[in-house]
Amino acid sequence: MSKKWLVLANVALGTFMATLDGSIVNVALPTIARDLGVTIGEIQWAVTSYLLTISGLLLVFGRAADLWGRRRVYASGFLVFSLGSFFCGQASSLLVLILARILQAVGAAMLMANSMGLVTAAFPPQERGRALGLIGTVVSAGSMTGPSLGGVMVAQWGWPSIFYINIPIGLLAFIWSIFNLPREEELSRGETFDRLGAVLLVTGLTAFLWALSEGYKLGWTDPRLLAVGSAGLALLIFLFYRMRRMDSPLIDLTLFQRRPFFYGGITGLISFISLFSTNLIMTFYVQQVLGYSPAQAGIALSAFPVVMAVVAPVAGSLSDKFGYQWLTNTGLAVNTIGLLALTTLNKNSSLLAVFLHLAVLGLGMGLFQSPNNSSMMEVVPKPKLGIAGSINALMRNVGMATGIAYSMSVFGTVYKLSHDFLQAMDWVFYTGALISILGLVINMQGRKAVQEGAR
């Protein structure tokens, strides 16, 4: 096997571990809560702390990799992740578990921040779309496998096993990374790491994302929410103006002057906002309105990641041969159609109907994501691949959090007025379709501007 495919395999393993652990814990939460003597609301912090920490640190480790080497940061991520997994399994209190999950998330952020950069550097442009598409497949596989694998492991060996399984895999992956991943020659040499900027970024982003993710639960006018969210946003605005005056900023803002990168980031963010509006709503719809069991609901909801996993590498290969514009436009158009089609579901819809409707969204996202990622990364200089890949990953995380937050807010508002679950659900999908149309318009105009600028 050639070196580039070994690099892809190693990155795929790290990506799978990080995404798997984001979903495998959910099914174990009731059991963990019972054993630790805490409520379901309290144990949710084991999930929230993990996601917030990853989001807050992605850009920090992307920048660190550009300065000190992607191999060094990425390989260290396996060690930190394994150590965090050990302490998670040993946790005898909620506080210890949350702290261990934060440590685990630090390792996950080190892995996720550098996956796209490593793959982009290893593959030539004519094969890059296919490689990034395979990484998209691994992301889907990780999120899809988590609930079912976690359920089996918790039933057979108890909840600590879902953490202990990471330790031997992580240690072997660390050794493999040291011997397999290439040493970088093109780093951002002569530049410095902005420590104050890192503190501002992590604090501001974590505060803002916490407010965003908790808004629909606490209410958007809650004083605590407004204080934390406003403080986080103020820190991010201050950081932006600070970076504009620095020679070695934490985030190279000139990346956004590259039109494919700028428009790819914006449309990627919008696509995740629109699609993750379905995330929680469909779970409640299938179980509470249609009356199916959690296992049956899992089968229906698996349509999105399954279809996306199949389509993503194919779309990536097509973008390598024929360009990315028509694929990204088609993907966003299919997403819009899929969201509108969801409004046709009713209280008598079958499980197959739900599966097929969600499969359309999987098709659209599969067509869009790999070509879009490839278009962004191909215009980035090698010394900046770390921060560029982490920006891409952050856009995904912010889009997911925003999609869930806005959809639950829209649903809650309409439901209070109508007391009709289906009507409230339809409004979520209508607004999701409008957001998807906005993404399509921006994508078409942006790609047109890229073509005109290249003439």
N, C-alpha and C positions, 0 to 999 in steps of 0.2 A: 504494500500500500504506500502511495506517495506521501511525502511529508505534509502536504496541504490537507490531505484527507485525515491524517492522524491529528492535525491541529483541530480540524472540524469536529472530530470524534471527542477530543478532550473538552472542547468548548461546549459541545452538546451535553456532555455529562454534567458539567458545572451548571449549565442553564437548567437542565432537568431537575437537579437537586434543589436549586433555589426556588423554582416555580412549584415543584412538588410539595415542598415544605410550606408554601403559602396556602395550600389547599388541604393537605393531609390532616392538619390539626383540627379543622372545623368539625369533622365527624366525631372526634374524640372529646370535644369540649364538655358535653354533659357528664361523661365519665370522670374527666379530670376535675371538674367543678365539685362533683360528689366526693371524690377522694380527698381533695384539699379543703373541703368544707366551705366553699364560697358559692355565690349565686352565679347564674348564667350571665347576668350583666357585668359582674366583676371579672369573670374568666374571659370575656371578650377582649380584655386588654392584652391577653396573650397573643391575640391576632392583630389588634390595632397597633401595638408597640412594634411588632415585626414589620408591618407594612410602612409605618411612618418612618422608622429608622432607615429602611432601604431607600425610600424616596429622598430623605434628607441627606444621605451620604453618596448617592450615585455620582453627582457631579464632582464631589471632593475626590473620590477614588479614580474617576476618569481623568481628572487633572493630574493627580499623583502619578498615574501610570504613564502619562505623556512625559513627565519629568524624570521618573526613576525606573521606568520600564514596565511594560504591560505584563510580561512573564512574571516578574517579581511580585507585583500586586495581585495578579490573578492566582498564582500558585499559593500565596499566603492566605488567600480567601478560603481555600479548602481547609487549611489548618484552623483558622478562626471559626469557621462554620462547624467543624468537627468538635472543637472544644465547647462551643455553645451548645451543641447537641448533647454532649455528655452531661453538662450541668442541667439542661432541660430534663433529661431522664432522671437525674438525681433530686430534682426539686421536691421539697417537702412543704413548701408554702407558696402562695400566689406571688409574693414579692420576689422570691428566688426564681420562680418560673419566668416572670416578666423580665427580670434582669438577664437571665440566660437567653431568652428569646431576642433581646436587644443585641447581645453578643453574637448570637447566631445570625441576626440580620446584618451585622457589620460584615461578616464573612460573605453573606449572600450579595451584599452591595458590591464588594470587591470583585466578585465573579460576574455579576450582571453588568457592571459598568464597563467591562473590558471584552465582553464576548463578541460584540459586533466589530470592534477594532481589530481583534486578533484574526477574525475570519476575513475581514476586508484586506488586511495586510497579507494574508496567506494566499489569496486567490486572485488570479488575473481578472480584469474587468469582464471578459467574455464568459466567465464562470461564476461570477460573484453573486448574481441574482439567484441562481440555483442553490448556492451554499447558504445564503441568508434565508432562503425559503425553507431549507431543511431545519435551520434554527427555529423558524416560526413553527414548524411541525413539532419540534421538541417542546416548545413553550405550551402548545396545545395539549400535547401528550402528558406533560407534567401536571397541568391544571385538571385534566380529565381523569388521570389515574389516581390522584390524591384521595378523593373521597372513598372510592371502592377499596383501594389498597389499605387505607387507614382503618376502615371498618373491619377488614379481615384481621389485621395485625392486633388491633385493640381487643377483639374477641378472643384471639388465640393466646396472646402473650402479654396483654395489658398495655396501657397507654404509653409507658416509657419506651416500649419497643419502637414506636414511630420515630423516636429521636435517636435511639442507639443504632438503628440501621444505617444512619448517616456516617458513623464513625469509621468503620473499616473502608467504606467506599471513599470517604473524604481523604483518608490517609493514603490510600492507593492512588487516588487521583492527584494528590500533591506530588508524590514521587514521579508519577507519569508526566506531570506538567514540567518538572525540573529537567527531565531528560528529553522531553518531546517538543516543547514550545521553543521557538527560535529566540535568540538574543536580538534585541532591537538595536539597529545602528542609527536610525533616524529618530532621535528624541529631541525634545524642546530644550536643547542645551543652552546654558547661559541665562536661563530664566529662573525665577524664584517661586517658591510656593507661598501663596498669600494666606497665612494662618488666620489673620483677623477676618479676612473674607470668608474663609471656611466656616468659622464660628458664626458669622452673620448669616451665611447661607443655610447652615444646618438648623439654626434656631428659628430663623424667619420662615423657612420652607416647612419645617415640622409644625410650627404654630399655625400657619395658614392652612395646611392640609388637614390638621386636626379639626379646625373650625369648619372646614368644608365637609369633612366626613361626618361630623357630629351635628351639623345644622338641622337636618330633618328630624333628629331625635329630640334635641333640646329646644328647637324653635329658633328661627333666624333672628329674632329680636332678644334672645337671651343675653343679659349683660356680660356674662362670662365669655360667651361665644364671640360677641362683638369686640370685647377687650382683647382677647387672644388673637382673633383673626386680624384685627386692625394693627396690632403690634407686629404680627408676622409680616403683613403686607408692607408696613412702614420700613421694617428692616430690609426687605427685599428691594424696595425702591431706593433706599439709601445705598445698598450694595451695588445696584445698577449704576448709579451716578458715580460711585467711587471707582468702579471698574473702568469707566470711560476715561478716567484720568491716569490710569496706571500703565506702566510699561509691561508688566507681567501679571495681568489680571487672572483671577481664578477661572473665569470663563472668557474665552477669546471671542469677543463680540463680532469680530470681522467675519466669523463663520456665517453669520446671518446675512452678510452682504452677498453671499453665494446663493443665487436665487433657487436652485434646486433644493438646497439644504433648508432655506427659509420656508419655502412653500411646502416642502415635504413634511417639515415639522408641524406646521399649522394644520395641514389636512390630516396628518396622522393623529394629532390631538383631537380634532373634531370627530374623526371616525370612531375613536374609542369612546368619546362622550355619547355619541348617538347610539352605538351598539350596546354599551353597558347600561343604557336605560332599561334594557330588558332583563338584566341580571337577577334582581330580587323579585321583580313583578311576576315573571314567568314561574318562578318557584312557588309562590303563593297561589297563582292562578291554577296550576296543574293539581296542587294538593287540596286547596280549600274550595275552589269552584268546581273542578272536574271530579274531585274525590279520589284521586289516585294515591297510592302509597308512595313513601319517599323513594323506594327502590324503582318503582315505575317512573316516577318523576325524573330520577337520575338518568334513566334510559332516554327519555324524551329530550332532556336538556343536553345530553351528550352530542346531539346532532351538530350543534355549532362547532365545537372543537374537533370532532371527527372529520367533518367535511373540510374544515379549514386546514387540518393536518394533511389531508390528501391533496388539496388544491394548491397550497402555498409553494411547494417546491416546483410544481409544474408551471405556475405563473412566473416564478423566478427564472426558470429556464427560458420561457418565452420572452421575458424581458431582456435576457442576455442576447437573444437573436433579433428581436423585432422592436426593441425599445419599450419604455415603461409607460408612456403617456396614455395610450389607448387602454392598457390594462388597469391603471389607476382610475381612469374615468369610468370604465365599465364596472369596476368593483364598487365604487361609490354609488353608481346608478342602481346596481343590483341591491345594495344595502337599503337604498331609499324605497325601492319596490318591496323588499322584504319587510321593512318596518310598516309600510302601509298595509301589506297583506295580513299582518298580525291583527289588525283591527277587525278582520272578518271572523276571528275566532269567537266562539260563544260558549254558553254553558253546556251545550250538547256536543262540542267538538271532541273528536277521538284523539287518542294518544298519538296515532299515526299522523293526524293532521298537524298536531303540535310539532312533531319531529320534522315533518317536511317543511313547515314554515321556518323553523329555526335553521334548517339545512340551507335555505336560501341565504340567510345572513352569513353562514359559514362560507358559502361560495363567494359572496361579495367580499368578505374580509380576506379570504385566501387570495383572491385576484388582486386586491389592493396592496396588502401589507408588504409582501416581499419585493415587488417592483418599486414601491415607495421607499423602502429602506435602502435598496440598492442605489436609487437615484440620489439620495441624500449623501451616502457614504462615498460615492465615486468622485465627488468634487472636493473631498477633504484631504489636505496634505497629510502624509504619513505621521509627522510629529504631532498632529492634532486628532488622531483617530480615537484616542481614549476619551477625551472630553466630548467629541462628536457622538460617539456611541452612547455615552452616558446621558447626553441631552435627549437622544432618541428614546432611551429607556424611560427617562423621567417624563417625557411627553405621554408615553403610554400609561404610566402610573397615575399621573394627574388626570388624564382623560378618563380612566376607570373610576377614580374617586369622584370626579365631577359628575359623570354619568349616573352613578348610583345616587348621589346626593340630590341632583336636580329631579331625577325621576321619582324618587320617594316624596319630594316636596310637591311636585305636580300632582301625584297620586293622592297625597293627603289632603291637598286643597280642594280638589274636585270631589273627593269622597265625602268630605265634610258637608259640601253643598248638596250632593245628589244622593248619598248613601247607596250608590250603585257601583259595585266593584268593577264591572265590565266597562261602564262609562268612564270611570277614572283611569282604568288601564288603557282604554283607547286614546285618551288625551295624552298619556305618556308616549304612546307610539306615534301619534300625529306630530307632537313636538319633536320627537326623535327624528322623524322623517324630514321635518323642516331644517333641523340642524345638519342632517346628512346632505340635503340639497345645498345648503350654504357651503359645505365642504366641497361638493362637486363644482359649484360655481368658482370658488377660489382656486380649486385645482386646475380647472380649464383655463382660467385667466392667467394663473401663475405659470403654467407650462407654456402657454402662448407667449408670455413675456420672456421666458427662458429661450424659446426658439428665436424670437425676434432679436434678442440680445446676442445670440450666437452668430447672426448673419453679418 
